[in-house]
Amino acid sequence: MALCIVAGCTETLDFTQIEDYKLKPVVTAALASFTAKPIQFFDSSGTIQNNSVSDVFEFKGFDERYLRNNVVKLIFNAEFKNEFDRDVTIQVDFLNSSNIIIYSFSPIFVESFDVNPPPFEEEIIIADNLQVLNTTQVKITASLENSTTGLNPSDPSEFDFKSSVTLFIESAF
């Protein structure tokens, strides 16, 4: 004769724990990058120097409803290299669909011949800057400092700029 005894202990399962769970993904995406040469600071004839150049890039980061509703923080990151013989200031602005500036980052100052400056980083808390969610474009302006002497349009030196955004998302499960 065989006797089988099964014993076990059980604990009440708490299915309400899932209500407190938050999904917190972090997403990093390239934003804008460019390489500028001295010739790009001249008019089409190559004779009149401009002290600044701007470009506008499309930004679709907040087109997705999930991101718009759940992003809590954004970090703008930038890396650069300046081979120019003068300082360069970079201004990055977020624009809405009407080309109105809705957020301006702190100006980025890069000294002449600085080919290994520390990266730039600026954080935006979305709850404090809800207008950022209306960003559809990014405007980047590079301005030359020390412009008392002209650039040589045939100078092969370059100014490199690369940027990205890191989005911090929180959503209930």
N, C-alpha and C positions, 0 to 999 in steps of 0.2 A: 504494500500500500504506500502510495506517495502522497505526501502532504505538501502543498504549495502555499506559501504565505507571501503575499505581496503587501509591502508596507511603503508608504511614501508620505511625504509632507507637502502640503500645498500652501501657497500664499495667494492671497487675493490679488488678481492682476489689476493694475491701475491703468486703464485705457485712456484716462484723461491726460496722461503725461504728454501725449502727442500734441495736445492743444498748446502746450508751452514751447514746443520745438520750433526753432527758427532756422530756416535755410539761409546761409550767409556766404554766397559765392563772391569771389573777387575776380573781376575781368579787366585785363589790360589790353588796350588796342592802340595801334599807331594813330597819330592824329595828323601831323603835317611835318614835312621835311623839305629842305631845299639846300642847294649849294649856290652861293652867289660869287660872281667874279667882279672885279672892278668895272668892266665894260657894262655891266647891268645897271650901274648907277649913272649912266650917260643916256642922253636922248638918242633917237634913232640915227641922227647924223654922227654921233660919237664925239661931239664937240662940247656940249653943255652938260656939266655934271649936276646931278640931283643929289641932295644930301640924304634922301630917304627913298626907299622903295617899299611898296606894299603888295600883298597878294591876299586873296580871299579864297578859302577852301570850304567846300561843303562839309557839313557835319550831320550825320544821320543817327547819332548815338541815342537820341531820345525819341526817335520815331516809333520805336517798339514800346507798346503800352506797358508791358511787364517792367521794363527798365524805368519808365517815367513814374510808375506807381511804387517802385520798391527801392530805387537807389537812395542811399542815405548820405553818401560821401563821395567826393571825386577828388583825385589827386592828379594835378597836371605836372608832368615831368618833361624836362628839356635838357638836351646835351648839345654842345656846340664846340666849335673850333674856329679860332680867328687867326688867319695868316696875314691879314691886312696890316698895314703900317699905321693904323689908327684904331681908336676904340670904336666899338659898335654897341648901340643900345637896341634891344629887341623889345617890342611891345606886342603882347598877345591879347586880343579882345574876342569875346564871344558876342556874336550878333544874332538878332532874331530875323524872322523872314522879311521884315521891313528895313533891314540893314541898320538897325539901331543897336548901339552897344548896350548890352545888358549886364556884362561883367568884364572888368579889366583886371588882368593879372599884374602883379608888381613888375615894373620894368626890369629887364635882364641886362645888366651892364657887363660887357666882355672887353677886357683890355686888349690893346694891340699886341700881336704876336703871341697871344695866349692860346696855345694849341692843346692844352689839357686842363681847362678850368673845371671846378667841381660842378656837378649837375645842379640844375635848378629844380625846385619842387615847391608847389603851393597847393594847399588843401582847401577845399570848399565843402562846408557842411551844408547839405541841400536844404534842411529845415530853416536855416538862416538866410538862404539865397534861392528861394523857389523860382525866381525868374530864370535861373540857369537852365531849367528844364525846357525853356523856349528857345534854346540855342539851335540854330540851323546852319550857321556858318562860323568860321574862325578866321579872323583877320590878323595877319602878322605883318608888322612894319619893322624894317631894319633901318636904323638911322646912323649915319656916320658922325662921329665926334671929331674934334680937331680938324675941321674942314677948311682951315685957312689956306692950306696948300692943296692943289688938285691931285686927284688920283691919276695914275697912269692907266689908260684904258687897255693897254696891252700887257699889263702886269698879270702873271699867271696865278697869283695868290688867290686863296678861296676863303670864304666864310661858310662853314657847314652848320646846319641846324636840324635837329631831329627832335620830335616831341611825341608824347603819348599821353593817354589818360587812363587812369586806373579807377574803375567804378566799384564801389562797395555796396552790395545789395543785401537787403534783409527782407525776407518774406516768410509769412507763417506757412507752415506745412499744410 
